[in-house]
Amino acid sequence: MSILIAKPVRRLKRPSSVTRKLPGRSNEIQLRGASNLDTVQYYHHKAPFVLESGAVLEELQIAFQTYGALNRQGDNVVWVCHALTANAEAADWWEGLVGEGKLFDPAHYFIVCANMLGSCYGSTGPKSINPATGKSYGADFPLLTIRDLVQAHRLLQGHLGIEKIRIAIGGSMGGQQVLEWAVSDPALFEQICLLATNAFHSPWGIAFNEAQRMAIKADPTLDTDAPEAGKQGLEAARAIAMLSYRSYESYRRSQSETTTEKIDDFLASSYQRYQGLKLHRRFDARTYLTLSKAMDSHHIGRGRGGATAALAQIRAQALVIGIESDVLFPPEEQAFLAKNIPDAYLEIMDSHYGHDGFLIEYEQIATLVSDFMGRRFVEKTRNTTNAAQSSFLKKALPGSERF
């Protein structure tokens, strides 16, 4: 057995070249020695982009955000892949992990987060203008897969001159992207962190997504010119999704009534409507359809001889984090990843937040990832590992197991 300790250290900075748009100006400028720009940047790919389905996007725009600077060795890159409805501004939606004094501190790392292809936060998606028609794609936007999203990331990686990624991290759909990328380009990553994600999207997860899509498509205003087109459908879809994102205990703690006298207008009902309204105010219904379909497409073993064979191709050291109360991506799915990735550690967090724990449990995640990046793990004996695997389906125990 051995203990590996390799604490990350602060490196010297070197200039890097990125492109951004200045507020109020239409021209683009090149920036040298870029650091945290506090604004979303844009990469324009002026060439056809062939999708896994065979469809072609004539050009791409990728919105992205960076924090910190690339060091001289080029080995301090942290790449964050976001989940379904997030954006490139990781310091906002993951504020407990990204920022000054946090786990991913711009003083030490060059942190990149790209808005995924198909989204409505600056990257090419259904709301974008189709060059062939001069109008937004809308329902004509082609089917995307997780592999398409990763190919877009690879274009941005090349644009930024990144040749090595210290660690890539993502939760849920973001974890699916990290996993696909680690299989398709094994030499690129030193470490990866997969939170509340899976090797292939389950029938259960696809069913939840289909129920949400049915709600959106049942809205007669979808794809019309109405000011709030798709509003009610998207709100209903989000309400459905919340049942998979949280847990029974989470609702019990936050939505229980303080009186026994009510017969209507319950807190839980109000909460569902509020969550739907929040998403409608910041997201797009057609985009939701596109990205949920992309999530359904996720299967790491497609064309690779199955999931087990595909996971065996990963060369990065992997930290796999599950959440005990997660009903959408249950811990069994993370156990499968950890068992079949050659160099992987499994951690199960104890949280009542369910799947959303990967967005909320900052302290637990920071501790686990910090230790992982420092490689402060003691390898378990083969007997201990096998015992943990055989008993895992009975109960997902918090703690670290070396697979």
C-alpha positions, 0 to 999 in steps of 0.5 A, a space after each residue: 500500500 502507498 500514500 501519494 501526496 502531491 499538493 498543487 502549488 502556485 505557478 508563474 503566469 504566462 500570457 495566453 490569448 483569448 477573445 472577448 467582446 467589450 460591452 457596448 462595442 461590436 469589434 473583437 480584440 485579442 487579450 494577452 495575459 488574460 485573467 478573470 475578465 468578469 465577462 463572458 467571452 465568445 469563440 467563433 468557429 467559421 466552418 461546418 460542424 458535423 454532428 454525430 447524427 450526420 447533420 451539419 451546423 454551418 458555423 458555431 459560436 461558443 460562449 465561455 468564461 475563464 478565471 485566472 491565467 495559464 501558467 508557464 508549464 500549461 498544467 494548471 487548467 481546471 475545466 468545469 462542465 456545467 449541467 442542463 440549465 447552467 451557463 459558462 459563469 461557474 463562479 456564479 452557479 458554483 460560487 462555493 467552489 470557484 473564486 478567490 480563496 475557494 477550491 478552484 482559486 484563480 490565483 492558482 488555476 486557469 479555470 475554463 467553463 464553456 456554455 454547452 452547445 445547444 444552450 441559450 446562454 451564448 452558444 449555438 442553439 435553437 434560439 440562434 440564427 440559422 445562416 440558411 434562413 436568417 431566422 432562429 433555428 427553433 424546431 429545426 435545430 438538429 439533434 445533439 448528443 453528449 459527444 457533439 457537446 464534447 467536440 465543441 469543447 475540444 474546438 475551444 480547447 484548441 483555440 485557447 492553446 490548452 494541451 493538458 488539463 489538470 482536472 476536469 469536473 462536472 456534475 449530472 449532465 456535466 459529468 456525462 461530458 467529462 466522462 465522454 471527453 476522458 474516453 475520447 481523449 485519454 491523454 488530455 487529463 491528469 484527473 477527472 471528477 465525476 459528480 452524480 453522473 453515469 455511464 449511460 442515461 438510465 430508462 428512469 432518467 429518460 422517462 423523467 426527461 420524456 415526461 418533461 418534454 411532453 409537458 412542454 409540447 402540450 403547451 400550444 404556444 410553443 414555437 409561436 410568436 407569443 411573448 411568453 411562448 412555451 411558458 406554461 409547458 416549461 414551468 410544468 416541466 421544471 416542476 416535474 424535474 424538481 421531483 427527481 432533483 430533490 428527495 422526500 426528506 428535502 421536501 419534508 424539511 423545507 415544505 412541511 406546513 406549520 398548521 394542520 388546518 389547511 385544505 389548499 394552497 400548500 407550501 409544496 404546491 407553491 414551491 413547485 410553481 415558484 421553481 417553474 416560474 424561476 426557470 421560465 424567467 431565465 431559460 428557453 423551452 425549445 432549448 430545454 427540449 434539445 438539451 434533455 434529448 442530448 442527455 438521453 443520448 448519453 451512452 459511453 459504450 456506443 460504438 466502443 464495445 459497451 460501457 465496461 470496455 469504454 471506461 477501461 480506456 480512461 487514463 486519468 485518475 478519477 474521483 467519482 462522487 455520488 449522493 446517497 439520497 439521489 433518486 435520479 442518478 442513484 449511487 449504484 451508477 457511480 459505483 459502476 463507474 468507479 469499478 470499471 475506470 482503471 484508477 478510480 476512487 468512490 465517495 458517497 456523500 450523505 445529503 438530504 438534498 438528493 441529486 441537487 446536492 452536487 450544486 449545494 454541498 460545497 463543503 463536502 465536495 471541496 474537502 473530497 476534491 481537495 484531498 483527491 487533487 492532493 492524492 492523499 488516499 490510502 489504497 485499500 487492500 483487494 479484500 476490502 475493495 471486493 467486500 465494499 463492492 459486494 455489499 454496495 447495493 445493500 447500502 451506499 455507505 459514505 466514505 472512500 473506496 479505492 477501486 
